[in-house]
């Protein structure tokens, strides 16, 4: 799936959505309209589903999905990911996203994108 192939109506849906962020101590909310205007995001395929995150498409090769949690109804996705575009230190490369399925569309759109300090799982947790 490519942003360039979406209908005008679908792009207008995306532009109307606000999303929350905490990145480099800058806090949202932001509008997707700004992301589409000033950046070059693109869909990522995650576990067979299309997801649009507020990140540049050039970052995709540097992203590792650490954990994905799908809601019971399949309409929401929580992601923990690592983006090593600028740094591979877990203190600086972790992010968390919450994405919702867009009504009458076949993709998920981020409504939250925050920095996340990657903390190793200890043996007290079940894997």
Backbone as CSV, one residue per row, in Angstrom:
resi,resn,N_x,N_y,N_z,CA_x,CA_y,CA_z,C_x,C_y,C_z
1,UNK,0.854,-1.168,0.000,0.000,0.000,0.000,0.901,1.233,0.000
2,UNK,0.539,2.222,-0.795,1.298,3.462,-0.918,0.377,4.656,-0.694
3,UNK,0.871,5.664,-0.003,0.103,6.888,0.200,-0.302,7.506,-1.130
4,UNK,0.589,7.457,-2.102,0.319,8.068,-3.406,-0.877,7.441,-4.107
5,UNK,-1.247,6.224,-3.736,-2.363,5.532,-4.390,-3.699,5.743,-3.693
6,UNK,-3.710,6.471,-2.583,-4.953,6.676,-1.842,-5.824,7.733,-2.507
7,UNK,-7.104,7.582,-2.344,-8.046,8.560,-2.888,-7.955,9.871,-2.103
8,UNK,-8.449,10.929,-2.693,-8.492,12.227,-2.024,-9.304,12.134,-0.745
9,UNK,-10.431,11.411,-0.781,-11.269,11.258,0.414,-10.507,10.572,1.538
10,UNK,-9.754,9.539,1.203,-8.990,8.817,2.213,-7.889,9.698,2.788
11,UNK,-7.204,10.452,1.941,-6.171,11.370,2.433,-6.774,12.427,3.341
12,UNK,-7.968,12.888,3.034,-8.638,13.873,3.889,-8.974,13.269,5.263
13,UNK,-9.350,11.997,5.280,-9.582,11.325,6.568,-8.315,11.354,7.406
14,UNK,-7.189,10.978,6.784,-5.907,10.947,7.500,-5.560,12.344,8.012
15,UNK,-5.678,13.346,7.160,-5.322,14.718,7.532,-6.138,15.242,8.710
16,UNK,-7.341,14.747,8.862,-8.220,15.250,9.923,-7.891,14.694,11.308
17,UNK,-7.055,13.678,11.366,-6.765,12.994,12.630,-5.651,13.711,13.388
18,UNK,-5.855,13.826,14.689,-4.814,14.339,15.586,-4.134,13.158,16.258
19,UNK,-2.866,13.304,16.558,-2.118,12.259,17.244,-1.257,12.901,18.325
20,UNK,-0.972,12.115,19.344,-0.199,12.591,20.484,1.248,12.148,20.322
21,UNK,2.145,13.004,20.755,3.557,12.639,20.674,4.345,13.205,21.834
22,UNK,5.384,12.486,22.196,6.457,13.005,23.036,7.741,12.503,22.378
23,UNK,8.399,13.397,21.661,9.633,13.068,20.960,10.613,14.194,21.227
24,UNK,11.770,13.846,21.770,12.807,14.814,22.111,12.237,15.955,22.957
25,UNK,11.405,15.586,23.901,10.780,16.501,24.853,9.795,17.471,24.213
26,UNK,9.476,17.274,22.934,8.432,18.056,22.278,7.143,17.266,22.393
27,UNK,6.105,17.912,22.867,4.848,17.214,23.097,3.789,17.660,22.110
28,UNK,2.895,16.726,21.789,1.766,16.996,20.899,0.622,17.567,21.678
29,UNK,-0.548,17.608,21.131,-0.950,16.846,19.950,-0.535,17.530,18.648
30,UNK,-0.476,16.717,17.630,-0.146,17.148,16.275,-1.287,16.744,15.355
31,UNK,-1.279,17.261,14.159,-2.250,16.838,13.147,-1.517,16.044,12.073
32,UNK,-2.168,15.022,11.598,-1.597,14.242,10.512,-1.400,15.097,9.270
33,UNK,-2.198,16.122,9.127,-2.044,17.024,7.982,-0.612,17.573,7.916
34,UNK,-0.046,17.928,9.067,1.331,18.444,9.112,2.346,17.370,8.746
35,UNK,2.106,16.155,9.207,3.023,15.062,8.878,3.064,14.868,7.368
36,UNK,1.903,14.856,6.736,1.852,14.642,5.287,2.445,15.821,4.520
37,UNK,2.369,17.010,5.082,2.893,18.200,4.404,4.409,18.313,4.522
38,UNK,4.952,18.024,5.700,6.359,18.322,5.942,7.296,17.110,5.959
39,UNK,6.749,15.925,5.972,7.573,14.714,6.017,7.198,13.789,4.870
40,UNK,7.889,12.695,4.774,7.605,11.700,3.752,7.325,10.351,4.412
41,UNK,6.172,10.241,5.075,5.832,8.949,5.686,5.377,7.973,4.605
42,UNK,5.356,6.723,4.954,4.832,5.685,4.060,4.350,4.530,4.913
43,UNK,3.435,3.756,4.364,2.904,2.602,5.081,3.981,1.560,5.310
44,UNK,3.880,0.899,6.453,4.705,-0.270,6.758,3.761,-1.466,6.855
45,UNK,4.205,-2.601,6.392,3.419,-3.818,6.577,3.904,-4.491,7.849
46,UNK,2.992,-4.638,8.795,3.316,-5.249,10.078,2.352,-6.404,10.296
47,UNK,2.903,-7.603,10.330,2.108,-8.817,10.514,0.937,-8.882,9.540
48,UNK,1.222,-8.533,8.294,0.217,-8.653,7.235,-0.807,-7.527,7.183
49,UNK,-0.597,-6.485,7.976,-1.531,-5.352,7.965,-0.750,-4.070,7.711
50,UNK,-1.416,-3.114,7.087,-0.779,-1.846,6.744,-0.925,-0.847,7.879
51,UNK,0.207,-0.199,8.226,0.246,0.726,9.356,0.980,1.992,8.911
52,UNK,0.409,3.149,9.248,1.054,4.422,8.944,1.487,5.083,10.246
53,UNK,2.803,5.219,10.390,3.404,5.867,11.557,3.923,7.243,11.136
54,UNK,4.021,8.182,12.067,4.483,9.523,11.726,6.007,9.607,11.649
55,UNK,6.569,8.796,10.768,8.020,8.765,10.581,8.335,8.757,9.086
56,UNK,9.509,9.206,8.754,9.953,9.213,7.365,10.105,7.789,6.838
57,UNK,9.767,7.589,5.579,9.875,6.250,4.988,11.307,5.752,4.967
58,UNK,12.289,6.676,4.913,13.691,6.262,4.905,14.099,5.592,6.215
59,UNK,13.317,5.746,7.272,13.606,5.098,8.556,13.220,3.619,8.554
60,UNK,12.344,3.211,7.661,11.778,1.857,7.699,12.836,0.759,7.770
61,UNK,13.918,0.914,7.062,14.948,-0.132,7.083,15.659,-0.214,8.430
62,UNK,15.523,0.816,9.251,16.169,0.849,10.563,15.229,0.461,11.702
63,UNK,14.013,0.070,11.365,13.012,-0.219,12.392,12.879,-1.719,12.620
64,UNK,12.860,-2.077,13.894,12.592,-3.450,14.320,11.374,-3.418,15.225
65,UNK,10.397,-4.239,14.912,9.226,-4.350,15.778,9.596,-5.290,16.914
66,UNK,9.531,-4.791,18.134,9.888,-5.587,19.304,8.666,-6.340,19.824
67,UNK,7.533,-5.651,19.830,6.306,-6.273,20.328,5.111,-5.621,19.649
68,UNK,4.158,-6.439,19.242,2.898,-5.916,18.696,1.760,-6.553,19.469
69,UNK,0.818,-5.724,19.864,-0.327,-6.189,20.651,-1.581,-5.734,19.923
70,UNK,-2.351,-6.701,19.441,-3.582,-6.409,18.715,-4.756,-6.476,19.678
71,UNK,-5.691,-5.560,19.544,-6.892,-5.592,20.377,-7.727,-6.810,20.010
72,UNK,-8.595,-7.223,20.904,-9.436,-8.398,20.685,-10.296,-8.256,19.437
73,UNK,-10.763,-7.041,19.156,-11.605,-6.844,17.969,-10.793,-6.581,16.701
74,UNK,-9.468,-6.497,16.811,-8.609,-6.298,15.652,-8.588,-4.874,15.116
75,UNK,-9.151,-3.931,15.859,-9.235,-2.556,15.368,-8.204,-1.611,15.979
76,UNK,-7.342,-2.135,16.839,-6.327,-1.303,17.472,-5.035,-2.108,17.619
77,UNK,-3.924,-1.412,17.517,-2.614,-2.043,17.580,-1.698,-1.204,18.464
78,UNK,-1.012,-1.852,19.389,0.021,-1.196,20.190,1.361,-1.792,19.781
79,UNK,2.306,-0.924,19.465,3.626,-1.352,19.017,4.713,-0.837,19.939
80,UNK,5.699,-1.671,20.172,6.950,-1.256,20.774,7.990,-1.513,19.694
81,UNK,8.759,-0.490,19.354,9.695,-0.654,18.251,11.022,0.020,18.550
82,UNK,12.001,-0.370,17.769,13.340,0.200,17.875,13.655,0.840,16.531
83,UNK,14.053,2.121,16.564,14.441,2.840,15.353,15.882,3.298,15.530
84,UNK,16.783,2.666,14.796,18.211,2.958,14.934,18.698,3.979,13.903
85,UNK,17.791,4.748,13.335,18.178,5.747,12.332,19.243,6.694,12.863
86,UNK,19.085,7.176,14.071,20.014,8.156,14.620,20.922,7.595,15.702
87,UNK,20.484,6.523,16.369,21.264,5.973,17.471,20.746,4.575,17.770
88,UNK,21.640,3.645,18.094,21.186,2.292,18.429,21.191,2.023,19.926
89,UNK,21.497,3.033,20.721,21.451,2.907,22.171,19.994,2.752,22.604
90,UNK,19.675,1.726,23.408,18.284,1.532,23.847,17.680,2.742,24.548
91,UNK,18.520,3.596,25.096,18.037,4.791,25.775,17.453,5.802,24.781
92,UNK,17.910,5.736,23.522,17.504,6.722,22.521,16.763,6.148,21.317
93,UNK,16.644,4.856,21.194,16.088,4.283,19.967,14.728,3.610,20.144
94,UNK,14.167,3.622,21.336,12.886,2.964,21.561,11.704,3.901,21.353
95,UNK,10.635,3.354,20.780,9.398,4.103,20.560,8.202,3.210,20.823
96,UNK,7.101,3.841,21.132,5.836,3.134,21.341,4.794,3.828,20.484
97,UNK,3.932,3.050,19.850,2.864,3.623,19.029,1.556,2.910,19.331
98,UNK,0.481,3.663,19.309,-0.868,3.108,19.358,-1.527,3.523,18.058
99,UNK,-2.094,2.557,17.356,-2.683,2.799,16.044,-4.099,2.240,16.012
100,UNK,-4.994,2.967,15.370,-6.374,2.510,15.205,-6.677,2.304,13.732
101,UNK,-7.541,1.339,13.464,-7.977,1.074,12.093,-8.892,2.198,11.650
102,UNK,-8.633,2.718,10.465,-9.448,3.798,9.923,-10.732,3.202,9.355
103,UNK,-11.855,3.798,9.721,-13.171,3.323,9.300,-13.253,3.232,7.775
104,UNK,-13.747,2.101,7.311,-13.955,1.820,5.886,-12.659,1.817,5.078
105,UNK,-11.535,1.621,5.751,-10.233,1.552,5.076,-9.513,0.286,5.528
106,UNK,-8.442,-0.042,4.838,-7.699,-1.262,5.110,-6.330,-0.959,5.727
107,UNK,-6.281,0.010,6.655,-5.010,0.342,7.287,-5.236,0.926,8.673
108,UNK,-4.131,0.977,9.412,-4.108,1.510,10.776,-3.308,2.807,10.765
109,UNK,-3.734,3.766,11.584,-3.115,5.078,11.644,-2.701,5.370,13.078
110,UNK,-1.470,5.841,13.262,-0.977,6.150,14.606,-1.760,7.297,15.224
111,UNK,-2.191,7.088,16.468,-2.829,8.159,17.240,-1.949,8.552,18.425
112,UNK,-0.875,7.796,18.642,0.097,8.086,19.688,1.453,7.576,19.216
113,UNK,2.489,8.385,19.376,3.847,7.977,19.031,4.775,8.648,20.040
114,UNK,5.347,7.854,20.934,6.171,8.374,22.032,7.521,7.704,22.045
115,UNK,8.503,8.444,22.571,9.767,7.806,22.870,9.549,6.808,23.999
116,UNK,10.329,5.753,23.994,10.218,4.714,25.015,11.632,4.256,25.341
117,UNK,11.991,4.320,26.597,13.300,3.839,27.013,13.233,2.328,27.094
118,UNK,13.915,1.674,26.185,13.853,0.219,26.093,14.485,-0.405,27.329
119,UNK,13.694,-1.141,28.032,14.152,-1.812,29.243,14.095,-3.309,28.978
120,UNK,15.191,-3.979,29.250,15.251,-5.422,29.013,14.259,-6.152,29.901
121,UNK,13.625,-7.152,29.342,12.718,-7.981,30.142,13.549,-8.874,31.052
122,UNK,13.156,-8.948,32.272,13.851,-9.809,33.222,13.168,-11.159,33.266
123,UNK,13.771,-12.092,33.976,13.211,-13.447,34.041,11.983,-13.551,34.936
124,UNK,11.530,-12.448,35.524,10.297,-12.505,36.317,9.053,-12.469,35.431
125,UNK,9.232,-12.147,34.144,8.100,-12.094,33.225,8.037,-13.339,32.357
126,UNK,6.840,-13.756,32.036,6.667,-14.852,31.080,6.877,-14.302,29.687
127,UNK,7.564,-15.047,28.880,7.828,-14.609,27.506,6.832,-15.174,26.547
